[in-house]
Amino acid sequence: MAEGDYPVSQNFKVLGGYDIYRSEKLIVAIVAVESSFGKDVRLYRWQKRGSKDSGPTWKVDLARMSVARWDWNEIAKNVVQMKHKFGIGQPKEEAD
């Protein structure tokens, strides 16, 4: 699977997406989709599962919810504040 490919349900057409995190076994992404109900922006987390016999498959393991109505500016502001307040993502000597 190439970056930008998203294993969504066949009920959805992928319009585009943004990888928050991608590895060999995990994908977390924001994906714009279209279905018979219209267009939406959804948060997904897939985990690669399977055995050598059946072959690996991608399964939604946590989230597949609409995030179109979330206030992304407010979310980003609060995440930045928490990262600063708790010294997340900073070298130890820079943390408060």
N, C-alpha and C positions, 0 to 999 in steps of 0.2 A: 504494500500500500504506500503510495507516494504522499508527501506532505500536501495537504489541501484536499485529500480524499477523505470522505467521512462516511462511515458505515451506518447511515440512518435507515430507518424503516422504508420499505418500498412504497409506503403511503406518502412519502415526502420526496420532493425534488429539491436537491441542494442548489441554492442560488449563489452561495459563497460562504466563507468561514474564516475564522481566526483561531489559530492554535495558541492556547494558553500554555500548554505543555504537551510534548509528544516524545515518546520513547518507543523502544521495541515492543513493550507490553502495555503501554498506557497512553491514552489520548484524552486530554481535557480541552474542549473547544467551544467557542461561540459560533453557532451555525445559523445562517439565514436559510429558511426553507419555505416551500410552497406546497400546499395540499389542497384538497377539495374544500377545505374550510378557509382558505386564503393564505396570506403570507404571515410569517412569524419569525422571531429571533429566539433561539433556544440554546440552553446550556446543556452540554453533554459531557459524560465521562464514560469512556469505553475501556474495557480491560480485555486483553487477548487471553482466550481460554482454549482448551482443547488438549487432545492427546496426540501422540505420534500416529495412532491408527486413524483417528477421525480428522486430523488436521486442525490447525489453529483457526479460531473464529473470533471476531470481535463482538463482545456483549456489553450492552449498557449495564453498568453496575451500580450507578449511584444517582445520576441526574439526567433528566431529559425534559426539563421544565421550561416554560416560556419565561423569557426575561425582557420582553419587549417593553413592558411598563415600568421597569426598574429605573430609578434616577441614577444613571451612571456617573454623573458629575459628583453627586453626593456620596456615592459609594467610593469613588476614587479618592475624594477628599478625606473621608474617614479612614480608609486604608493607609493613606500617607501619614495621617496623624498617629494612628496606632503604631506604624512602623517606627516613626520618630520617637514616640513616647516610650516604647518598649525596646528600642535598640535593635529592631529586626532588620536584617539585611545590611548591617553596618559592621565594620571591624570592631572588636571588643573595646578598644580604647576610645572610639568615637561615641559609643552608646552612653545614654544618660543613666 
